[in-house]
Amino acid sequence: MAQPDSCSDEFYELMLKCWFLDPDERPTPIDIVATLTPLDGPLHDDNGLNMPEDECKSKPIEENAIHLSE
Protein backbone atom coordinates (compact mmCIF):
# COMPACT_ATOMS: atom_id res chain seq x y z
CA MET A 1 0.00 0.00 0.00
CA ALA A 2 1.45 3.35 -1.02
CA GLN A 3 1.60 6.17 1.51
CA PRO A 4 -1.13 8.76 0.85
CA ASP A 5 0.17 12.32 0.35
CA SER A 6 -1.75 13.60 3.36
CA CYS A 7 -0.54 10.80 5.66
CA SER A 8 2.31 11.48 8.08
CA ASP A 9 5.18 9.00 8.27
CA GLU A 10 4.21 8.04 11.83
CA PHE A 11 0.59 7.36 10.89
CA TYR A 12 1.61 5.41 7.78
CA GLU A 13 4.01 3.25 9.78
CA LEU A 14 1.20 2.45 12.23
CA MET A 15 -1.15 1.57 9.36
CA LEU A 16 1.40 -0.85 7.93
CA LYS A 17 2.00 -2.49 11.32
CA CYS A 18 -1.75 -3.09 11.70
CA TRP A 19 -1.68 -5.24 8.55
CA PHE A 20 1.19 -7.57 9.58
CA LEU A 21 0.25 -11.17 8.78
CA ASP A 22 1.33 -12.38 12.22
CA PRO A 23 -1.16 -10.98 14.76
CA ASP A 24 1.54 -11.04 17.45
CA GLU A 25 3.51 -8.47 15.43
CA ARG A 26 0.55 -6.07 15.17
CA PRO A 27 0.34 -3.14 17.60
CA THR A 28 -1.75 -3.58 20.72
CA PRO A 29 -4.52 -1.08 21.52
CA ILE A 30 -2.12 0.55 23.99
CA ASP A 31 0.52 0.86 21.25
CA ILE A 32 -2.04 2.42 18.92
CA VAL A 33 -3.15 4.99 21.50
CA ALA A 34 0.48 5.80 22.33
CA THR A 35 1.20 6.39 18.64
CA LEU A 36 -1.95 8.38 17.85
CA THR A 37 -2.01 10.62 20.92
CA PRO A 38 0.94 12.83 19.86
CA LEU A 39 -0.48 13.01 16.32
CA ASP A 40 -3.76 14.54 17.52
CA GLY A 41 -2.67 18.16 17.68
CA PRO A 42 -2.72 21.42 15.74
CA LEU A 43 0.16 20.36 13.48
CA HIS A 44 -1.78 17.30 12.38
CA ASP A 45 -5.33 18.56 11.88
CA ASP A 46 -5.36 17.05 8.39
CA ASN A 47 -4.98 13.45 9.61
CA GLY A 48 -8.70 13.04 10.31
CA LEU A 49 -8.28 12.47 14.04
CA ASN A 50 -10.07 15.72 14.86
CA MET A 51 -13.08 14.94 12.68
CA PRO A 52 -16.40 15.14 14.57
CA GLU A 53 -17.97 11.74 15.19
CA ASP A 54 -21.16 12.56 13.28
CA GLU A 55 -19.08 13.56 10.25
CA CYS A 56 -17.14 10.27 10.39
CA LYS A 57 -20.37 8.32 10.20
CA SER A 58 -22.10 10.47 7.61
CA LYS A 59 -20.98 8.58 4.49
CA PRO A 60 -22.19 5.11 3.52
CA ILE A 61 -19.60 2.37 3.95
CA GLU A 62 -19.29 1.92 0.19
CA GLU A 63 -18.04 5.51 -0.20
CA ASN A 64 -15.55 5.12 2.65
CA ALA A 65 -14.31 1.74 1.40
CA ILE A 66 -13.35 2.96 -2.07
CA HIS A 67 -9.89 3.90 -0.80
CA LEU A 68 -9.25 0.36 0.46
CA SER A 69 -9.02 -0.97 -3.08
CA GLU A 70 -6.46 1.62 -4.18
Backbone bond lengths (Angstrom), bond angles and torsions (degrees), N, CA, C in turn:
res aa  C-N    CA-C-N  psi(-1)  N-CA   C-N-CA  omega(-1)  CA-C   N-CA-C  phi
1 M - - - 1.447 - - 1.529 107.30 -
2 A 1.306 115.67 127.47 1.465 120.74 178.81 1.525 110.42 -77.18
3 Q 1.317 115.83 149.66 1.464 121.19 179.86 1.527 109.67 -75.49
4 P 1.341 117.72 122.05 1.468 120.37 176.28 1.530 110.55 -61.98
5 D 1.319 116.82 148.23 1.466 121.69 -178.93 1.522 112.30 -57.03
6 S 1.315 117.00 -36.94 1.465 120.74 -175.70 1.530 113.16 -87.85
7 C 1.313 117.23 7.39 1.468 122.02 -175.66 1.527 110.01 -101.05
8 S 1.328 115.93 125.66 1.466 119.90 178.21 1.531 109.79 -68.36
9 D 1.325 115.84 158.82 1.464 120.45 178.73 1.525 111.47 -59.77
10 E 1.341 116.71 -40.74 1.467 120.81 -179.08 1.526 111.25 -63.90
11 F 1.325 116.24 -43.79 1.462 120.69 -179.10 1.526 110.32 -67.44
12 Y 1.327 116.48 -40.81 1.464 121.07 179.46 1.531 110.89 -63.51
13 E 1.318 116.80 -43.05 1.460 121.00 178.36 1.530 110.52 -59.89
14 L 1.326 116.29 -41.93 1.465 120.42 177.60 1.526 110.68 -63.40
15 M 1.322 116.64 -43.65 1.471 120.23 178.86 1.527 110.58 -57.76
16 L 1.321 116.62 -45.66 1.461 119.97 -179.52 1.525 111.53 -63.09
17 K 1.319 116.96 -41.94 1.468 120.96 179.64 1.527 111.41 -61.37
18 C 1.324 116.76 -34.73 1.470 120.69 -179.27 1.526 111.96 -66.41
19 W 1.321 117.93 -18.90 1.459 122.17 -178.22 1.528 113.27 -102.25
20 F 1.342 118.80 9.01 1.466 120.46 176.45 1.523 109.37 -56.13
21 L 1.326 116.57 139.25 1.465 120.59 179.96 1.523 112.03 -62.89
22 D 1.311 116.98 -39.94 1.466 121.36 179.87 1.529 108.93 -83.05
23 P 1.331 117.87 113.25 1.470 120.41 -178.48 1.526 113.65 -56.61
24 D 1.328 117.08 -28.67 1.467 119.94 179.50 1.527 112.53 -68.76
25 E 1.329 116.92 -19.53 1.465 121.25 178.89 1.532 112.10 -89.29
26 R 1.327 116.84 -12.56 1.468 120.66 -179.85 1.525 110.34 -74.08
27 P 1.331 117.04 152.53 1.469 119.22 178.76 1.527 111.45 -67.27
28 T 1.314 115.20 146.33 1.462 121.02 175.14 1.530 108.15 -79.52
29 P 1.326 117.70 165.90 1.472 118.99 175.03 1.532 112.54 -55.06
30 I 1.317 116.86 -36.57 1.471 120.26 178.41 1.528 110.13 -65.44
31 D 1.342 116.99 -41.55 1.465 120.78 177.13 1.527 111.05 -61.61
32 I 1.328 116.01 -41.24 1.464 120.46 -178.92 1.521 110.56 -64.05
33 V 1.324 116.80 -46.93 1.468 120.50 178.80 1.525 110.30 -61.57
34 A 1.325 117.05 -42.69 1.467 120.75 -179.70 1.525 111.46 -63.24
35 T 1.321 117.40 -32.95 1.463 121.19 178.70 1.520 111.24 -77.66
36 L 1.330 117.19 -41.80 1.465 120.68 -174.77 1.523 113.43 -77.36
37 T 1.313 118.18 -31.29 1.463 120.82 -175.63 1.525 112.73 -55.20
38 P 1.339 120.28 -48.62 1.469 118.51 179.15 1.529 113.25 -69.34
39 L 1.329 117.40 -18.72 1.466 120.46 -179.29 1.521 112.12 -81.41
40 D 1.317 117.75 -14.66 1.463 122.32 -176.33 1.525 109.71 -91.27
41 G 1.319 115.91 72.44 1.457 120.44 -178.83 1.514 110.89 -146.75
42 P 1.317 117.23 -178.23 1.459 120.98 -175.45 1.524 114.06 -62.40
43 L 1.333 117.90 -25.99 1.459 119.33 179.43 1.520 112.23 -78.02
44 H 1.321 116.05 -11.54 1.460 120.24 -175.18 1.526 111.82 -126.38
45 D 1.305 118.16 33.87 1.461 120.24 -179.10 1.524 112.56 -63.37
46 D 1.335 117.88 -20.80 1.453 120.52 -177.00 1.526 113.38 -85.80
47 N 1.334 118.74 3.35 1.460 120.15 -177.90 1.529 113.46 -86.30
48 G 1.327 117.85 -1.92 1.454 121.30 177.74 1.508 114.59 87.09
49 L 1.329 118.12 -6.27 1.458 120.01 -177.46 1.519 112.22 -72.31
50 N 1.312 117.78 -20.05 1.462 121.04 -179.38 1.530 112.32 -97.06
51 M 1.317 117.16 8.66 1.454 121.19 -177.96 1.532 109.74 -70.77
52 P 1.331 117.55 132.48 1.469 120.12 177.75 1.530 111.16 -59.54
53 E 1.323 115.96 144.87 1.460 120.81 -175.78 1.525 112.33 -57.02
54 D 1.338 117.43 -42.00 1.463 118.91 -178.51 1.525 111.34 -65.43
55 E 1.319 117.94 -30.02 1.457 121.32 177.80 1.531 110.72 -72.82
56 C 1.329 117.34 -34.67 1.465 121.71 178.54 1.524 110.98 -63.54
57 K 1.311 115.90 -33.92 1.459 120.74 -175.08 1.523 112.85 -97.96
58 S 1.321 117.81 8.61 1.456 119.82 -172.56 1.521 114.00 -83.11
59 K 1.322 118.86 -15.75 1.455 120.85 -178.64 1.528 109.53 -103.60
60 P 1.331 116.73 143.84 1.464 119.21 175.42 1.527 110.09 -61.29
61 I 1.303 116.57 154.15 1.461 121.56 -177.92 1.521 111.20 -56.54
62 E 1.313 117.92 -38.66 1.459 120.64 -178.20 1.527 111.10 -57.46
63 E 1.333 117.52 -40.93 1.460 120.62 179.97 1.515 111.07 -68.29
64 N 1.326 117.23 -38.72 1.460 121.11 179.98 1.527 111.56 -72.40
65 A 1.321 117.92 -29.68 1.459 121.88 -174.74 1.522 113.16 -82.44
66 I 1.312 118.50 -10.20 1.461 120.91 -178.99 1.522 110.57 -54.99
67 H 1.317 117.69 -39.93 1.460 121.63 -176.39 1.526 112.35 -68.32
68 L 1.316 118.22 -20.35 1.457 120.69 -179.02 1.519 111.88 -68.14
69 S 1.321 117.21 -27.70 1.456 120.04 -177.80 1.518 112.64 -86.50
70 E 1.319 117.49 -5.96 1.470 120.26 -177.45 1.501 112.17 -82.43
